Amino acid sequence: MSETAPIRLGVLGLGRAFTLMVPTFARDPRVRIVAGHDPRPEAMQRLHADFGARTHANAQSLCADPEVEWLYVATPHTMHAEHVCLAAAHGKSVLLEKPMALHLDDCTRMIETCRANGVSLIVGHSHSFDAPVLLARQIIDSGAIGAVRMLQAFNYTDFLYRPRRPEELDTAQGGGVVFSQAAHQMDIVRLLAGGRVRSVYARTGQWDSKRPTEGAYSALLDFENGAFATVSYNGYGYYDSDALMEGMGELGQRKSSDAHQQTRARWRTADEAVESERKARRNYGGPDYVPALDLAPEASQHFGPVWVSGERGDLRLTPRGVEIHDDQGVRFVTAPLSRVPRVEVIDELVRVAREGVAPLHSGEWSRATMEVCLAVLASAREGRAIILHHQVEPAGVLPSPRIRPVKIPAMCCNIGANRSPTIAWRI
């Protein structure tokens, strides 16, 4: 296979996750969608119209397609293990949507099946792919703030009141914020703190009987290297923590300050059937689907405020880069911004598929993240700390630090009232 040839993707599942990845697949010439399957005929018709892709009647047929090189699996959470193992049995490497699976045994089965068939497994996108997160990891690796000792991450969203199918409100079927959202935060703090979580002590919140699943959690993670992280998420749609992220939403676009109130107002006017239909209509191929192919991000994607404290300084992650606070004062490192959203996912896919390097977001890495997420549920249920056993350090390729100091006015960094010249670092 030529190192410059586009990676030929088959897509299994054309729901919300695929909808979010469409701009990436459409704009990045390093990938090409050649085939797909989804139970919705309108989605299949749209896939053929947009990408010229062949449409398959079932997952088995798609996995057997000789033109498919990698399979992008974006089916419901409960089907991930079945579909990854099916793809691997047909010799296809897999790019899998998070969460990896709902049970650790399934995660292990997926890892072992891929290994036995000599194929690769990447799990993403999670927000640990985001440019500011990777940049923060570069800064940590450079030794600029010394050893990492403490992290804080939180996110307040309207997640629970966005249109949901019934199974998305059932924890047993992978519903709620722990399965759908915690994977993002746990991936981020694990990447920044070294990966190996020793124990998790957590509480979860179920505060609305009409949405009978976890809508919030807070957890304390102890790492084997002595670092610790506090991680919180609230999806009940009142306060919006994007106010602390320059008003930029999760996808790197400016958002309305009353977005959460609008979400809750729409939810109050819809019954369960209307809600499910509303979600189906806005998904790929639906009558309310709006392509975002020409929408360039204004900033990097993010998952709420994150702070990292080291022995010699602190980092604050922002949608535009990373703020460094240390004995030298305050400096800002600008994160590279691509017009292709989630380009970092394709970067890793290409490194694995064309350069033969080990993935950072491997099956083993993602199993460790799922172990943390499951420990949040177990700790809240049992009222005790949960000891972990499947943790790993980052093992894939991280970009090498390429940082040089550049003097710019402090106002350009948006770092506060001090307007005297300071130092900004740029990639």
Number of C-alpha atoms within 10 A of each C-alpha: 8 7 12 10 12 17 23 17 24 28 27 25 22 25 21 15 18 21 20 17 17 18 21 22 22 17 16 17 13 17 19 20 25 21 25 30 25 21 14 15 14 13 21 24 15 16 25 16 11 12 14 14 21 19 21 19 13 13 18 14 12 23 29 15 17 10 14 22 20 26 26 25 25 24 20 18 20 18 14 23 22 13 22 27 21 19 26 26 18 16 20 28 25 25 25 24 21 24 27 26 25 23 15 16 12 17 22 16 15 26 22 15 18 24 14 11 16 13 19 23 26 26 24 23 22 24 24 25 25 22 26 26 27 21 25 24 20 19 21 20 16 14 12 17 21 16 18 22 17 22 22 17 21 18 20 22 25 20 20 25 20 19 21 22 17 15 15 22 20 15 17 13 16 21 25 25 25 26 25 16 23 26 25 22 25 28 23 24 27 25 22 22 29 17 23 24 30 20 20 27 23 25 19 23 17 15 13 12 7 8 18 16 23 24 27 25 22 20 24 18 27 21 21 15 15 13 19 23 24 17 21 20 23 24 24 24 20 16 17 23 19 22 16 11 20 15 17 26 25 19 18 20 17 16 15 13 14 11 16 21 16 13 18 17 12 13 18 9 9 13 9 13 11 14 20 15 14 19 18 21 14 17 21 25 22 19 12 13 14 12 14 13 14 11 12 15 18 17 25 26 25 27 28 25 19 21 19 23 22 20 13 14 19 21 24 18 25 27 30 24 25 24 22 24 17 15 9 10 10 19 23 28 26 21 24 14 20 15 17 19 27 25 21 18 22 22 14 23 25 20 16 20 20 16 11 11 14 17 24 21 28 20 23 24 26 26 27 26 30 28 25 30 26 19 22 26 23 19 20 20 12 12 12 14 20 22 16 15 12 17 22 17 16 20 14 15 14 15 9 12 14 12 16 10 13 13 11 16 14 20 14 12 20 13 13 9 8 11 13 9 12 19 18 22 20 15 12
